[in-house]
Amino acid sequence: MAYTAIDDPSEFFQTALWTGTSDDSTKTVTNDGNSDLQPDWLWIKARSGTYGTRDHAMYDSTRGATKRLESSATDAEATSDSNNTFNSDGFTLTANYSINGPNTNHVGWQWKINGGTTATNNAGSNGATLGSVYQVNNTMGVSIGTYTGDGSDRDIYTGLSASGRHNEPDMVWVKNRSSGSTNWAVGLHYNYHAVAARHLSLNNTDGGDTVGGNSGEHQQGAANVYNRGVGLFEVTSGGAGDNDTHANGDDYVFYAFRQIQGFSKIGSFTTDGQADGPFIYTGFKPAWVMTKMLNYDGDYWWIVDNKRDTTNGNPRKNAIRANDSAAENNGLFNVHFHSNGFKCVDSGGQNIDGYKVLYMAFAQRPFVTSEGVPTTAF
């Protein structure tokens, strides 16, 4: 079996940078990697400048390019970005200061999935007890789908195939599209979480493995991905958090992930508090890494990538917090990107001694090609 089926990760993931227009015109951004990447999922953050503290903006071709959700907020879906389009080699943006602000630098992370072509899975098919509409790409391991809650515990099908580790997705994010004041529920497989019934929220800093503090709410309105079945996750009842995942009649979106050798990696590591900190093997040189402490309430979701720190290279320290609207921060999160993983190079931040850290990473290039050739040879 080949080490990876994806020799050019930029076919499925790319990061773009741009400065917003100075008037009320639209902005077209063209990718500089694989020219065939037409995004199906676009995640934007204003990172510096006049409007650098605007909320994140997230769009996808399952819901439609004009429909916005914000990872840093609990708001319902907005539909005001009427001029947004996904293009064959990039995207065009509405004159909205969050995504196209004058005198503002922006970043956009893009994933290509299935060109917006969806499938419908009815209740009773593939083990599901609630219907869903989804687009999936099992080569790169991402599914984006929608469903309507009915107020009960239900299993929902993502279309993701089983891995060699387990049947379910490695991670699922769920957001209520209809109602505001609802959290982004993040369900992790038991392999990474150690507590099957708990989850995190993408829009806040709560720690999912915490024994005290806010841990109780993590068992309400959960997106559970443990012991469900091939391609399935469960939305569960339990109290005030039910609106986050399955309120009766509300519409939801899910983003489901299965790690793919040589392209993506989801896992956890333990911090050691050393300036020469832990090395995390991914099997590729990262293009994008997101982390979150699991057993600490108060830590952010940090994102670094290979595009925004071009002056310094390593360490990658221009970090963006997925859970709030702050501009990018230089120096609170320091990692080195290597040919086969990433390394923490700070005794503080995400490497305070003795904590468990979740990570998700996507590749710039695999460590070994599909023909078994180490990419370090090129």
RONUMI-900520 format. One record per residue (C-alpha): residue in three letters; x, y, z. Coordinates in nm, 2 decimals, decimal comma, m for minus. Example, Ala and Ser with C-alpha at 12.3 -4.5 7.8 and 13.67 -1.06 7.14 Angstrom:
// RONUMI-900520
SETI    aa     east    north       up
SETI   ALA     1,23    m0,45     0,78
SETI   SER     1,37    m0,11     0,71
//
This chain:
// RONUMI-900520
SETI    aa     east    north       up
SETI   MET     0,00     0,00     0,00
SETI   ALA     0,13     0,35    m0,09
SETI   TYR     0,24     0,57     0,19
SETI   THR    m0,01     0,84     0,07
SETI   ALA    m0,25     0,89    m0,22
SETI   ILE    m0,20     1,27    m0,21
SETI   ASP     0,14     1,38    m0,35
SETI   ASP     0,02     1,74    m0,39
SETI   PRO    m0,18     1,84    m0,08
SETI   SER    m0,24     2,19    m0,24
SETI   GLU    m0,50     2,01    m0,46
SETI   PHE    m0,72     1,98    m0,14
SETI   PHE    m0,59     2,25     0,10
SETI   GLN    m0,45     2,60     0,05
SETI   THR    m0,40     2,92     0,25
SETI   ALA    m0,45     3,26     0,08
SETI   LEU    m0,36     3,61     0,20
SETI   TRP    m0,50     3,94     0,07
SETI   THR    m0,56     4,30     0,17
SETI   GLY    m0,92     4,42     0,15
SETI   THR    m1,04     4,67    m0,11
SETI   SER    m1,05     5,04    m0,03
SETI   ASP    m1,41     5,09    m0,15
SETI   ASP    m1,73     4,90    m0,17
SETI   SER    m1,62     4,67    m0,45
SETI   THR    m1,59     4,29    m0,44
SETI   LYS    m1,25     4,12    m0,41
SETI   THR    m1,13     3,82    m0,61
SETI   VAL    m0,86     3,60    m0,46
SETI   THR    m0,66     3,36    m0,68
SETI   ASN    m0,47     3,07    m0,53
SETI   ASP    m0,10     3,03    m0,59
SETI   GLY    m0,09     2,66    m0,53
SETI   ASN    m0,26     2,39    m0,73
SETI   SER    m0,48     2,58    m0,98
SETI   ASP    m0,76     2,32    m0,96
SETI   LEU    m0,85     2,40    m0,61
SETI   GLN    m1,21     2,54    m0,61
SETI   PRO    m1,29     2,57    m0,25
SETI   ASP    m1,59     2,39    m0,09
SETI   TRP    m1,50     2,52     0,25
SETI   LEU    m1,36     2,87     0,31
SETI   TRP    m1,26     2,99     0,66
SETI   ILE    m1,16     3,36     0,68
SETI   LYS    m1,01     3,58     0,95
SETI   ALA    m0,92     3,95     0,94
SETI   ARG    m0,58     3,93     1,09
SETI   SER    m0,44     4,28     1,12
SETI   GLY    m0,51     4,64     1,02
SETI   THR    m0,81     4,86     1,05
SETI   TYR    m1,07     4,58     1,09
SETI   GLY    m0,83     4,31     1,23
SETI   THR    m1,05     4,23     1,53
SETI   ARG    m1,36     4,13     1,33
SETI   ASP    m1,51     3,78     1,39
SETI   HIS    m1,41     3,48     1,18
SETI   ALA    m1,63     3,39     0,88
SETI   MET    m1,69     3,04     0,75
SETI   TYR    m1,86     2,94     0,42
SETI   ASP    m1,91     2,62     0,24
SETI   SER    m2,07     2,49    m0,08
SETI   THR    m2,30     2,25     0,11
SETI   ARG    m2,49     2,54     0,26
SETI   GLY    m2,40     2,79    m0,01
SETI   ALA    m2,11     3,04    m0,06
SETI   THR    m2,32     3,34     0,06
SETI   LYS    m2,41     3,19     0,40
SETI   ARG    m2,18     3,28     0,69
SETI   LEU    m2,11     3,13     1,03
SETI   GLU    m1,85     3,25     1,28
SETI   SER    m1,63     3,02     1,48
SETI   SER    m1,57     3,30     1,73
SETI   ALA    m1,94     3,36     1,79
SETI   THR    m2,27     3,19     1,89
SETI   ASP    m2,47     3,37     1,62
SETI   ALA    m2,71     3,19     1,38
SETI   GLU    m2,63     3,17     1,01
SETI   ALA    m2,62     3,51     0,82
SETI   THR    m2,71     3,54     0,46
SETI   SER    m2,59     3,90     0,38
SETI   ASP    m2,28     3,82     0,18
SETI   SER    m2,47     3,80    m0,15
SETI   ASN    m2,18     3,85    m0,39
SETI   ASN    m1,96     3,56    m0,26
SETI   THR    m1,87     3,30    m0,51
SETI   PHE    m1,64     2,99    m0,51
SETI   ASN    m1,43     3,01    m0,83
SETI   SER    m1,23     2,74    m1,02
SETI   ASP    m0,90     2,87    m0,88
SETI   GLY    m1,01     3,08    m0,57
SETI   PHE    m1,30     3,29    m0,46
SETI   THR    m1,47     3,63    m0,48
SETI   LEU    m1,59     3,82    m0,17
SETI   THR    m1,86     4,07    m0,09
SETI   ALA    m1,77     4,41     0,04
SETI   ASN    m1,79     4,30     0,41
SETI   TYR    m1,53     4,44     0,65
SETI   SER    m1,49     4,10     0,82
SETI   ILE    m1,37     3,94     0,49
SETI   ASN    m1,28     4,23     0,27
SETI   GLY    m1,21     4,53     0,49
SETI   PRO    m1,01     4,83     0,36
SETI   ASN    m0,66     4,86     0,50
SETI   THR    m0,70     4,52     0,66
SETI   ASN    m0,50     4,20     0,60
SETI   HIS    m0,69     3,88     0,58
SETI   VAL    m0,62     3,50     0,57
SETI   GLY    m0,84     3,24     0,41
SETI   TRP    m0,80     2,87     0,47
SETI   GLN    m0,96     2,65     0,19
SETI   TRP    m1,05     2,29     0,15
SETI   LYS    m1,17     2,12    m0,17
SETI   ILE    m1,42     1,84    m0,10
SETI   ASN    m1,67     1,74    m0,37
SETI   GLY    m1,75     2,05    m0,57
SETI   GLY    m2,07     2,11    m0,38
SETI   THR    m2,22     1,78    m0,50
SETI   THR    m2,42     1,63    m0,22
SETI   ALA    m2,58     1,30    m0,13
SETI   THR    m2,89     1,24     0,08
SETI   ASN    m2,90     0,98     0,35
SETI   ASN    m3,24     0,91     0,50
SETI   ALA    m3,31     0,78     0,85
SETI   GLY    m3,28     0,40     0,84
SETI   SER    m2,99     0,40     0,59
SETI   ASN    m2,63     0,33     0,69
SETI   GLY    m2,73     0,31     1,05
SETI   ALA    m2,86     0,66     1,07
SETI   THR    m3,17     0,75     1,28
SETI   LEU    m3,19     1,10     1,14
SETI   GLY    m3,16     1,21     0,78
SETI   SER    m2,87     1,42     0,65
SETI   VAL    m2,75     1,58     0,33
SETI   TYR    m2,37     1,58     0,29
SETI   GLN    m2,08     1,61     0,05
SETI   VAL    m1,78     1,40     0,13
SETI   ASN    m1,43     1,32    m0,01
SETI   ASN    m1,28     1,01     0,14
SETI   THR    m0,95     1,06    m0,04
SETI   MET    m0,89     1,37     0,18
SETI   GLY    m1,11     1,28     0,47
SETI   VAL    m1,36     1,56     0,52
SETI   SER    m1,74     1,57     0,50
SETI   ILE    m1,97     1,87     0,53
SETI   GLY    m2,34     1,81     0,58
SETI   THR    m2,67     1,94     0,71
SETI   TYR    m2,96     1,80     0,91
SETI   THR    m3,27     1,92     1,09
SETI   GLY    m3,30     1,84     1,46
SETI   ASP    m3,60     1,66     1,61
SETI   GLY    m3,52     1,70     1,98
SETI   SER    m3,41     1,34     2,03
SETI   ASP    m3,09     1,14     2,05
SETI   ARG    m3,00     1,05     1,69
SETI   ASP    m2,72     0,90     1,48
SETI   ILE    m2,62     1,10     1,18
SETI   TYR    m2,43     0,97     0,87
SETI   THR    m2,14     1,17     0,73
SETI   GLY    m2,04     0,95     0,44
SETI   LEU    m1,69     0,91     0,58
SETI   SER    m1,55     0,56     0,55
SETI   ALA    m1,40     0,36     0,83
SETI   SER    m1,03     0,40     0,91
SETI   GLY    m0,79     0,13     1,03
SETI   ARG    m0,83     0,26     1,39
SETI   HIS    m1,21     0,29     1,43
SETI   ASN    m1,54     0,32     1,24
SETI   GLU    m1,64     0,67     1,34
SETI   PRO    m1,49     1,01     1,23
SETI   ASP    m1,20     1,13     1,44
SETI   MET    m1,37     1,46     1,50
SETI   VAL    m1,70     1,64     1,43
SETI   TRP    m1,80     2,01     1,46
SETI   VAL    m2,17     2,09     1,48
SETI   LYS    m2,33     2,44     1,47
SETI   ASN    m2,70     2,55     1,49
SETI   ARG    m2,78     2,75     1,18
SETI   SER    m3,13     2,86     1,29
SETI   SER    m3,08     2,99     1,64
SETI   GLY    m2,83     3,23     1,80
SETI   SER    m2,67     3,19     2,14
SETI   THR    m2,57     2,83     2,06
SETI   ASN    m2,22     2,69     2,08
SETI   TRP    m2,01     2,51     1,83
SETI   ALA    m2,01     2,15     1,96
SETI   VAL    m1,69     1,96     1,90
SETI   GLY    m1,70     1,59     1,94
SETI   LEU    m1,37     1,39     1,96
SETI   HIS    m1,32     1,02     1,93
SETI   TYR    m1,24     0,85     2,26
SETI   ASN    m0,89     0,77     2,13
SETI   TYR    m0,80     1,14     2,17
SETI   HIS    m1,03     1,25     2,45
SETI   ALA    m1,02     0,96     2,71
SETI   VAL    m1,38     1,05     2,82
SETI   ALA    m1,64     0,93     2,58
SETI   ALA    m1,93     1,16     2,67
SETI   ARG    m1,75     1,49     2,67
SETI   HIS    m1,68     1,74     2,40
SETI   LEU    m1,54     2,09     2,35
SETI   SER    m1,68     2,41     2,21
SETI   LEU    m1,50     2,58     1,92
SETI   ASN    m1,62     2,92     2,02
SETI   ASN    m1,49     2,92     2,38
SETI   THR    m1,20     2,81     2,60
SETI   ASP    m1,35     2,54     2,81
SETI   GLY    m1,14     2,22     2,85
SETI   GLY    m1,32     1,90     2,76
SETI   ASP    m1,13     1,67     3,00
SETI   THR    m1,17     1,89     3,30
SETI   VAL    m1,30     1,72     3,61
SETI   GLY    m1,43     2,03     3,77
SETI   GLY    m1,52     2,38     3,64
SETI   ASN    m1,75     2,38     3,34
SETI   SER    m1,70     2,01     3,25
SETI   GLY    m2,06     1,92     3,33
SETI   GLU    m2,19     2,12     3,03
SETI   HIS    m1,98     1,92     2,80
SETI   GLN    m2,21     1,63     2,85
SETI   GLN    m2,52     1,82     2,73
SETI   GLY    m2,61     1,87     2,37
SETI   ALA    m2,30     1,67     2,27
SETI   ALA    m2,18     1,55     1,93
SETI   ASN    m2,06     1,20     2,03
SETI   VAL    m1,83     1,01     1,79
SETI   TYR    m1,75     0,71     2,01
SETI   ASN    m1,89     0,35     1,94
SETI   ARG    m2,15     0,46     1,69
SETI   GLY    m2,07     0,28     1,35
SETI   VAL    m1,91     0,35     1,02
SETI   GLY    m1,93     0,72     0,93
SETI   LEU    m2,17     0,80     1,22
SETI   PHE    m2,18     1,05     1,50
SETI   GLU    m2,45     1,09     1,76
SETI   VAL    m2,63     1,40     1,89
SETI   THR    m2,73     1,35     2,26
SETI   SER    m2,97     1,51     2,50
SETI   GLY    m2,89     1,62     2,85
SETI   GLY    m3,01     1,97     2,93
SETI   ALA    m2,95     2,33     2,83
SETI   GLY    m2,70     2,24     2,56
SETI   ASP    m2,95     2,05     2,35
SETI   ASN    m3,00     2,35     2,12
SETI   ASP    m2,63     2,33     2,02
SETI   THR    m2,69     2,00     1,84
SETI   HIS    m3,05     1,89     1,79
SETI   ALA    m3,33     2,13     1,89
SETI   ASN    m3,66     2,03     1,73
SETI   GLY    m3,70     2,20     1,39
SETI   ASP    m3,37     2,38     1,39
SETI   ASP    m3,12     2,34     1,10
SETI   TYR    m2,76     2,24     1,16
SETI   VAL    m2,43     2,20     0,98
SETI   PHE    m2,16     1,95     1,06
SETI   TYR    m1,79     1,93     0,96
SETI   ALA    m1,66     1,58     1,00
SETI   PHE    m1,29     1,47     0,98
SETI   ARG    m1,11     1,15     0,93
SETI   GLN    m0,73     1,17     0,93
SETI   ILE    m0,55     1,06     0,61
SETI   GLN    m0,19     0,94     0,61
SETI   GLY     0,04     1,19     0,45
SETI   PHE    m0,23     1,46     0,43
SETI   SER    m0,40     1,52     0,77
SETI   LYS    m0,34     1,42     1,13
SETI   ILE    m0,56     1,44     1,44
SETI   GLY    m0,42     1,35     1,78
SETI   SER    m0,29     1,47     2,12
SETI   PHE     0,04     1,52     2,29
SETI   THR     0,15     1,60     2,65
SETI   THR     0,33     1,92     2,72
SETI   ASP     0,67     1,93     2,91
SETI   GLY     0,73     2,30     2,99
SETI   GLN     1,06     2,30     2,81
SETI   ALA     1,19     2,55     2,56
SETI   ASP     1,30     2,25     2,35
SETI   GLY     0,96     2,10     2,38
SETI   PRO     0,78     1,79     2,24
SETI   PHE     0,80     1,69     1,87
SETI   ILE     0,48     1,57     1,72
SETI   TYR     0,51     1,34     1,43
SETI   THR     0,25     1,39     1,15
SETI   GLY     0,41     1,21     0,85
SETI   PHE     0,42     1,54     0,65
SETI   LYS     0,54     1,90     0,66
SETI   PRO     0,25     2,09     0,80
SETI   ALA     0,08     2,37     0,62
SETI   TRP    m0,17     2,44     0,90
SETI   VAL    m0,20     2,33     1,26
SETI   MET    m0,47     2,40     1,52
SETI   THR    m0,43     2,31     1,89
SETI   LYS    m0,64     2,32     2,21
SETI   MET    m0,56     2,21     2,57
SETI   LEU    m0,80     1,94     2,67
SETI   ASN    m0,76     1,94     3,05
SETI   TYR    m0,74     2,32     3,11
SETI   ASP    m1,03     2,57     3,11
SETI   GLY    m0,92     2,90     2,98
SETI   ASP    m0,69     2,80     2,69
SETI   TYR    m0,76     2,92     2,33
SETI   TRP    m0,79     2,73     2,00
SETI   TRP    m0,46     2,84     1,83
SETI   ILE    m0,40     2,83     1,46
SETI   VAL    m0,07     2,87     1,28
SETI   ASP     0,01     2,82     0,91
SETI   ASN     0,29     2,83     0,66
SETI   LYS     0,19     3,15     0,48
SETI   ARG     0,16     3,42     0,75
SETI   ASP     0,51     3,41     0,90
SETI   THR     0,72     3,45     0,58
SETI   THR     0,98     3,67     0,74
SETI   ASN     1,08     3,45     1,03
SETI   GLY     0,99     3,10     0,89
SETI   ASN     1,05     2,90     1,20
SETI   PRO     0,92     2,94     1,46
SETI   ARG     0,57     2,98     1,33
SETI   LYS     0,43     3,23     1,58
SETI   ASN     0,17     3,45     1,41
SETI   ALA    m0,11     3,26     1,58
SETI   ILE    m0,48     3,32     1,54
SETI   ARG    m0,74     3,22     1,79
SETI   ALA    m1,04     3,04     1,64
SETI   ASN    m1,26     3,11     1,94
SETI   ASP    m1,24     3,49     1,94
SETI   SER    m1,21     3,80     1,72
SETI   ALA    m0,87     3,91     1,82
SETI   ALA    m0,61     4,00     1,56
SETI   GLU    m0,32     3,76     1,50
SETI   ASN    m0,08     3,74     1,79
SETI   ASN     0,30     3,72     1,75
SETI   GLY     0,48     3,52     2,02
SETI   LEU     0,22     3,35     2,24
SETI   PHE     0,23     3,02     2,04
SETI   ASN     0,57     2,91     1,90
SETI   VAL     0,62     2,60     1,69
SETI   HIS     0,86     2,48     1,42
SETI   PHE     0,73     2,31     1,11
SETI   HIS     0,95     2,02     1,00
SETI   SER     0,95     1,77     0,71
SETI   ASN     0,76     1,51     0,92
SETI   GLY     0,58     1,71     1,19
SETI   PHE     0,60     2,01     1,42
SETI   LYS     0,78     2,09     1,75
SETI   CYS     0,69     2,32     2,04
SETI   VAL     0,97     2,56     2,11
SETI   ASP     0,84     2,76     2,40
SETI   SER     0,82     2,67     2,77
SETI   GLY     0,49     2,86     2,80
SETI   GLY     0,18     2,90     2,59
SETI   GLN     0,07     2,56     2,46
SETI   ASN     0,37     2,39     2,63
SETI   ILE     0,30     2,46     2,99
SETI   ASP     0,41     2,15     3,17
SETI   GLY     0,18     1,86     3,23
SETI   TYR    m0,12     1,93     3,00
SETI   LYS    m0,29     1,73     2,72
SETI   VAL    m0,32     1,91     2,39
SETI   LEU    m0,55     1,82     2,10
SETI   TYR    m0,42     1,90     1,75
SETI   MET    m0,54     1,88     1,39
SETI   ALA    m0,29     1,94     1,11
SETI   PHE    m0,30     1,95     0,73
SETI   ALA    m0,01     1,90     0,50
SETI   GLN     0,21     2,12     0,28
SETI   ARG     0,38     1,80     0,15
SETI   PRO     0,40     1,44     0,26
SETI   PHE     0,71     1,30     0,42
SETI   VAL     0,71     1,02     0,16
SETI   THR     0,55     1,02    m0,18
SETI   SER     0,30     0,77    m0,32
SETI   GLU     0,60     0,60    m0,49
SETI   GLY     0,79     0,57    m0,16
SETI   VAL     1,03     0,85    m0,22
SETI   PRO     1,11     1,08     0,07
SETI   THR     1,02     1,43    m0,02
SETI   THR     1,33     1,56     0,16
SETI   ALA     1,52     1,42    m0,15
SETI   PHE     1,37     1,69    m0,37
//
